[in-house]
Each structure stands twice: as C-alpha cells, then as structure tokens.
Amino acid sequence: GDVLTFPALVDAARGAVLKSFTKASATPDFLRVPAAWLESLLADDKLEVKQEEDVYASLKAWHAAKQPPPTADIVERLLALVRWPLMDESFINESVLSDALVTRHSGGAMVLLDAFKTVAYGRRPTRRIGVSVELRFESAFDTNGVLHHIGTAGGTEAYRNPHEAGRVVAAMSSAEDDSCPERFVQHTSAADNATGDDPNSWMSVDLGEGRSLRPDHYCLRTDSIIDSVLRSWRLEGSHDGSTWVALSTHTDDISIEEVSFATAAWPVEGVTEAFRHFRILQTGYNSSGVGHHHLSCAGIELYGAFRGSVA
C-alpha cells in the first residue's frame, strides 16, 4: 500500500498490526518492516500488547533479523520508545541489562537510565491503551456492554461476574443488610442490593489498570424493593477514583419503574473523554416519598468505545 500509494490500505494494515501486535510481530513479514515504520508503531499509544516485555521481544527479533544491522542511532531511537518502567524488575535484571541489544550501543544504557530517571521525578509512562472496541448499545443489559465484555474475556469464555473473577473492582459507600458490591456489576440479578440510608450514597466500578471507556449509553437495574427506586442521581467518571466528572445528570427521573428488578437505559451525550472509573451518585431522595436515601441498584452496564486488554 505504501509503495503503490494506497493510503486506505496503509491505514487498514497499520490498524491491524496495532490491534494484533504480538501475533503480527511473530511473522516473517514483520522482520522486514523498515525502521521508520517500526518506529512509528512503537511510538503509538494504541499499540495493543498484554505487557511491555512483548514490545522489547519484538524489537529484539526485528534487530536480529536485519542485514546489515541498523545503525546505533536507529537502535537508540527504537529503544527509547520502549516503556521500560512498566516492565517487571526481574525481567529488566535478567533479560535486558546483559542483552547485547542494549550493551552493544553506547547510548543503550543511557536510554534505560533516562527512562528510570524520569520516573524518579514522578513522571511514570502510561500503559498503552490499545485500539478501541465499539461496544454498541441495543437494549438494557444485552451482551454488548463493557462489563459483560470483560466478564467473558472479550467473548472467549463463559460469563463470570467480573468483580468475583478479579477483573474489575466494584465498591459502594455502605451496604444494607447482606448487600455487596459485586451485585452492582452482575449481568443478571435476582438479589437485592442497596446502600444504607445515607445522603450522597454511591456505587462504583473500577474497570482496571490499562482499561478505559468513552461512554455513549448506560443502563441500571433496581432491586426488588419497589418503594426505593432511584429518582435523582449522577453518572460520574474518573481517571483516578478520587476526582469525579459528571457525565449524565438526572433529577426526578421516573424512567425506572417501581417494579422488582426493573431496568432503564439512557444515552450519554457529549462525552469525548474516556474514563477508568464510573459511579452512580444519588443526589436526592429515592421514590419512597418519606425522605429515604437508600441507593437501590442491582446492576449497571456501560457502552461505548473501550480500550484495553480483557485477558
């Protein structure tokens, strides 16, 4: 595509390699990629890998196959694109510090030193976010949402509650009776789940490190207590779980019927940013009409552009 000036083909090929980098880098064709192309790929935040060690292994294989060997300047530029501080310390000590790819070039050790010096000053590199997957809303609690996507490892495994599987972390401000956070992220539910009777009660989910979602829809499920249904709340997003941004605000919203385990869904409009953390914050009384603040919610699902590994 590059040689024949077909930019659409170039873009499609690049997107395929970014999305399946580990598999693509194991092919003979990858070893013939020009240095400029490899540099462009390694610099891309959308490069999808399970761990940064895979990036280094691919670079090492490419370098070993090149005849004549790349110049020291090229090697140092490529080494500088590896996100060294994201690697396991034992891998650095056992597989990198004595590797000829690093030691043979005078600037190789300096690349590593500069990378860790930057961390010492509080600027740790971010994990690669990968190519986004569009999780399109069709109906409340269909199988297209992000929590179902994570709970099935991208559709490759039988569904498990993603909190119980250790893939996400759910939390709640307090728990009424035997309520528990994992019920907030359960795909189907027949169990009650509510906070205590406290103002500004909330339930949240952390999608996990390296994952983010730019939401365009979400849905909620109430529990069996039909006189404590959500009426005023906010859907909020956060990068760190501390500072929250309002994504969708509801005041006296009667979308959720006063029926056991009723569901409702809403579009999330105008959001251009992706978040790792999401929560429902109750901002007023529930439907009880007697001034109660129990947040009753036996499920949430979110949809939109998702980035990150689900393994």
C-alpha positions as CSV (number, residue, x, y, z in Angstrom):
1,G,0.0,0.0,0.0
2,D,2.8,2.4,0.8
3,V,4.7,1.6,-2.4
4,L,1.6,1.9,-4.6
5,T,0.3,5.0,-2.7
6,F,-2.9,3.4,-1.4
7,P,-3.4,5.3,1.9
8,A,-6.6,3.4,2.8
9,L,-4.7,0.1,2.5
10,V,-1.8,1.5,4.6
11,D,-4.3,2.7,7.3
12,A,-6.0,-0.7,7.4
13,A,-2.7,-2.6,7.7
14,R,-1.5,-0.3,10.4
15,G,-4.7,-0.7,12.4
16,A,-4.5,-4.5,12.1
17,V,-0.9,-4.5,13.3
18,L,-1.6,-2.2,16.2
19,K,-4.6,-4.4,17.3
20,S,-2.7,-7.7,17.0
21,F,0.9,-6.6,17.5
22,T,2.1,-9.7,19.4
23,K,0.8,-12.0,16.7
24,A,1.9,-9.8,13.8
25,S,5.4,-9.4,15.2
26,A,5.9,-13.1,15.2
27,T,5.5,-13.4,11.4
28,P,8.4,-13.3,8.9
29,D,6.9,-10.2,7.2
30,F,7.3,-8.2,10.4
31,L,11.1,-8.7,10.4
32,R,11.3,-6.9,7.0
33,V,9.4,-3.8,8.2
34,P,11.5,-0.7,7.6
35,A,12.9,1.0,10.7
36,A,10.8,4.1,10.1
37,W,7.6,2.0,10.2
38,L,8.7,0.2,13.3
39,E,9.5,3.5,15.0
40,S,6.0,4.7,14.1
41,L,4.4,1.6,15.6
42,L,6.3,1.6,18.8
43,A,5.6,5.3,19.4
44,D,1.8,4.7,19.1
45,D,-0.2,4.7,22.3
46,K,-2.8,2.4,20.6
47,L,-0.3,-0.4,20.2
48,E,-2.1,-3.3,21.9
49,V,0.0,-5.7,24.0
50,K,-0.5,-7.5,27.2
51,Q,2.8,-6.4,28.7
52,E,5.6,-4.1,27.7
53,E,8.1,-7.0,27.7
54,D,6.4,-8.1,24.4
55,V,7.4,-4.8,22.8
56,Y,11.0,-5.4,23.7
57,A,11.0,-9.0,22.5
58,S,9.6,-7.9,19.1
59,L,12.2,-5.2,18.8
60,K,14.9,-7.7,19.6
61,A,13.7,-10.2,17.0
62,W,13.5,-7.4,14.4
63,H,17.0,-6.2,15.2
64,A,18.5,-9.7,15.0
65,A,17.0,-10.3,11.5
66,K,18.2,-7.0,10.0
67,Q,21.1,-7.3,7.5
68,P,23.0,-5.1,7.6
69,P,22.4,-4.3,11.2
70,P,20.6,-1.0,11.9
71,T,22.8,2.0,12.9
72,A,23.4,2.8,16.5
73,D,21.3,6.0,16.0
74,I,18.3,4.0,14.8
75,V,18.6,1.4,17.6
76,E,18.8,4.1,20.3
77,R,15.7,5.8,18.9
78,L,13.8,2.5,18.9
79,L,15.0,1.6,22.4
80,A,13.7,5.0,23.7
81,L,10.2,4.1,22.6
82,V,10.1,1.0,24.9
83,R,8.3,1.9,28.1
84,W,10.9,0.3,30.4
85,P,9.4,1.3,33.8
86,L,6.3,-0.8,33.0
87,M,8.3,-4.0,32.9
88,D,8.9,-6.4,35.8
89,E,12.1,-5.6,37.6
90,S,13.3,-9.2,37.3
91,F,12.9,-9.1,33.5
92,I,15.0,-6.0,33.4
93,N,17.7,-7.5,35.5
94,E,17.8,-10.9,33.9
95,S,16.9,-10.2,30.2
96,V,17.8,-6.6,29.5
97,L,20.8,-5.3,31.3
98,S,23.1,-8.0,29.9
99,D,21.4,-8.1,26.4
100,A,23.7,-7.1,23.5
101,L,20.9,-5.1,22.0
102,V,21.4,-2.7,24.9
103,T,25.0,-3.1,25.9
104,R,26.5,-3.1,22.3
105,H,25.4,0.5,21.8
106,S,26.9,3.2,23.9
107,G,23.5,5.0,24.1
108,G,21.5,1.9,25.1
109,A,22.3,2.1,28.8
110,M,21.6,5.8,28.7
111,V,18.2,5.2,27.3
112,L,17.3,3.0,30.3
113,L,18.9,5.4,32.7
114,D,16.9,8.3,31.3
115,A,13.7,6.3,31.5
116,F,14.0,5.5,35.1
117,K,15.3,8.9,36.0
118,T,12.1,10.3,34.6
119,V,10.1,8.0,36.9
120,A,12.2,9.3,39.9
121,Y,10.9,12.7,39.1
122,G,7.3,11.5,39.2
123,R,6.6,11.0,35.5
124,R,5.8,7.3,35.1
125,P,4.9,6.3,31.5
126,T,1.3,5.3,30.8
127,R,0.2,1.9,29.7
128,R,-0.6,1.5,26.0
129,I,-4.4,1.8,25.7
130,G,-4.7,-0.3,22.5
131,V,-7.2,0.1,19.7
132,S,-10.7,0.9,20.8
133,V,-13.5,-1.6,20.5
134,E,-17.0,-0.2,19.8
135,L,-19.5,-1.7,22.3
136,R,-22.8,-0.7,20.8
137,F,-26.0,-0.4,22.9
138,E,-29.0,-2.3,21.7
139,S,-31.1,-2.9,24.8
140,A,-30.7,-2.7,28.5
141,F,-28.4,-5.5,29.8
142,D,-27.8,-7.0,26.4
143,T,-24.5,-8.8,25.9
144,N,-22.7,-5.8,24.2
145,G,-21.7,-3.9,27.3
146,V,-18.2,-3.4,28.8
147,L,-18.8,-5.4,32.0
148,H,-20.1,-8.4,30.0
149,H,-17.2,-7.9,27.6
150,I,-14.7,-8.1,30.4
151,G,-16.7,-10.8,32.2
152,T,-16.4,-13.1,29.1
153,A,-12.8,-12.1,28.3
154,G,-14.0,-10.5,25.1
155,G,-16.4,-13.3,24.3
156,T,-13.8,-16.1,24.6
157,E,-15.0,-17.5,27.9
158,A,-18.3,-18.3,29.7
159,Y,-19.5,-15.3,31.6
160,R,-18.4,-14.7,35.2
161,N,-19.2,-11.8,37.4
162,P,-16.2,-9.6,36.6
163,H,-15.8,-8.5,40.2
164,E,-15.8,-12.0,41.5
165,A,-13.3,-13.0,38.8
166,G,-11.0,-10.2,39.9
167,R,-11.2,-8.4,36.6
168,V,-12.9,-5.2,37.9
169,V,-13.4,-3.8,41.4
170,A,-16.9,-2.8,42.5
171,A,-17.5,-0.7,45.6
172,M,-20.3,1.0,47.5
173,S,-20.5,3.7,50.1
174,S,-22.2,1.4,52.6
175,A,-24.2,-1.9,52.5
176,E,-27.8,-2.5,53.7
177,D,-28.3,-6.0,55.2
178,D,-26.5,-8.6,53.0
179,S,-25.9,-6.3,50.0
180,C,-22.4,-6.5,48.4
181,P,-20.5,-4.6,45.7
182,E,-20.3,-7.5,43.2
183,R,-24.1,-7.2,42.7
184,F,-23.6,-3.8,41.2
185,V,-21.8,-5.3,38.2
186,Q,-23.7,-8.5,37.8
187,H,-25.1,-9.0,34.3
188,T,-28.4,-10.7,35.6
189,S,-29.6,-10.4,39.1
190,A,-32.4,-11.6,41.4
191,A,-30.7,-10.3,44.6
192,D,-31.4,-7.1,46.4
193,N,-28.6,-4.6,46.6
194,A,-28.8,-1.2,48.4
195,T,-26.7,1.2,50.4
196,G,-27.6,2.4,53.9
197,D,-30.0,5.3,54.4
198,D,-27.3,8.0,53.9
199,P,-27.3,11.2,51.7
200,N,-24.9,11.1,48.7
201,S,-24.8,7.3,48.7
202,W,-22.8,5.8,45.8
203,M,-21.8,2.6,44.0
204,S,-18.8,2.5,41.7
205,V,-16.7,0.2,39.4
206,D,-13.1,0.4,38.5
207,L,-12.5,-1.2,35.1
208,G,-8.9,-1.9,35.9
209,E,-5.5,-0.6,35.0
210,G,-4.9,-0.1,31.3
211,R,-8.7,0.0,30.6
212,S,-10.9,2.9,29.7
213,L,-14.3,3.6,28.2
214,R,-15.7,6.6,26.5
215,P,-19.4,6.0,27.3
216,D,-22.3,6.8,25.0
217,H,-25.0,4.7,26.8
218,Y,-25.6,3.1,30.2
219,C,-28.4,1.2,31.9
220,L,-29.3,0.4,35.5
221,R,-31.4,-2.2,37.3
222,T,-33.2,-1.6,40.6
223,D,-33.7,-4.4,43.1
224,S,-36.9,-5.9,44.5
225,I,-37.7,-3.1,46.9
226,I,-40.1,-1.2,44.7
227,D,-40.6,1.9,47.1
228,S,-36.9,2.9,47.0
229,V,-36.2,3.3,43.3
230,L,-33.6,5.8,42.0
231,R,-35.0,9.2,41.1
232,S,-32.2,11.8,41.3
233,W,-28.6,10.8,40.6
234,R,-25.5,11.4,38.5
235,L,-23.4,9.1,36.4
236,E,-19.8,10.1,37.0
237,G,-16.5,9.2,35.5
238,S,-12.9,9.4,36.9
239,H,-9.4,8.7,35.9
240,D,-8.1,8.1,39.5
241,G,-11.1,7.2,41.6
242,S,-10.8,10.5,43.5
243,T,-11.8,13.3,41.2
244,W,-15.1,12.8,39.5
245,V,-16.7,14.3,36.4
246,A,-20.5,14.4,35.9
247,L,-21.4,12.6,32.7
248,S,-25.2,12.4,33.0
249,T,-27.4,14.2,35.5
250,H,-30.9,13.0,36.4
251,T,-33.4,15.0,38.6
252,D,-36.8,13.5,39.4
253,D,-36.3,10.9,36.7
254,I,-39.0,8.3,36.6
255,S,-37.6,6.1,33.9
256,I,-37.1,3.2,36.2
257,E,-40.5,1.7,37.0
258,E,-41.5,0.7,40.6
259,V,-41.4,-3.0,39.6
260,S,-39.0,-5.6,41.0
261,F,-35.7,-5.6,39.1
262,A,-36.9,-3.1,36.6
263,T,-34.3,-1.7,34.1
264,A,-33.9,1.5,32.2
265,A,-31.3,2.9,29.8
266,W,-30.1,6.4,28.8
267,P,-27.8,7.9,26.2
268,V,-24.6,9.7,27.5
269,E,-24.3,12.7,25.2
270,G,-21.3,15.0,24.5
271,V,-18.7,12.9,26.3
272,T,-15.4,13.0,24.4
273,E,-13.1,11.6,27.2
274,A,-12.5,8.0,28.2
275,F,-12.6,7.0,31.9
276,R,-11.4,4.1,34.0
277,H,-13.7,4.6,37.0
278,F,-17.5,5.0,36.9
279,R,-20.0,5.5,39.7
280,I,-23.7,6.3,40.4
281,L,-24.1,9.1,43.0
282,Q,-27.5,9.5,44.4
283,T,-28.3,13.3,44.8
284,G,-31.8,13.2,46.3
285,Y,-34.4,11.1,47.9
286,N,-35.4,7.8,46.4
287,S,-39.0,7.0,45.4
288,S,-40.1,6.2,48.9
289,G,-41.6,9.6,49.4
290,V,-40.6,9.6,53.1
291,G,-37.2,11.1,52.7
292,H,-35.1,8.0,52.4
293,H,-31.6,7.9,50.8
294,H,-31.1,4.1,50.2
295,L,-29.5,3.8,46.8
296,S,-31.0,0.6,45.4
297,C,-29.2,-0.8,42.4
298,A,-28.7,-4.4,41.4
299,G,-26.8,-3.8,38.2
300,I,-25.1,-1.4,35.9
301,E,-23.9,-1.8,32.3
302,L,-22.0,0.7,30.2
303,Y,-21.4,1.0,26.4
304,G,-19.2,3.0,24.1
305,A,-15.6,3.0,22.9
306,F,-13.5,0.6,25.0
307,R,-9.7,0.3,25.1
308,G,-7.7,-2.2,27.0
309,S,-7.0,-5.9,27.4
310,V,-9.7,-8.2,28.8
311,A,-7.3,-11.1,29.4
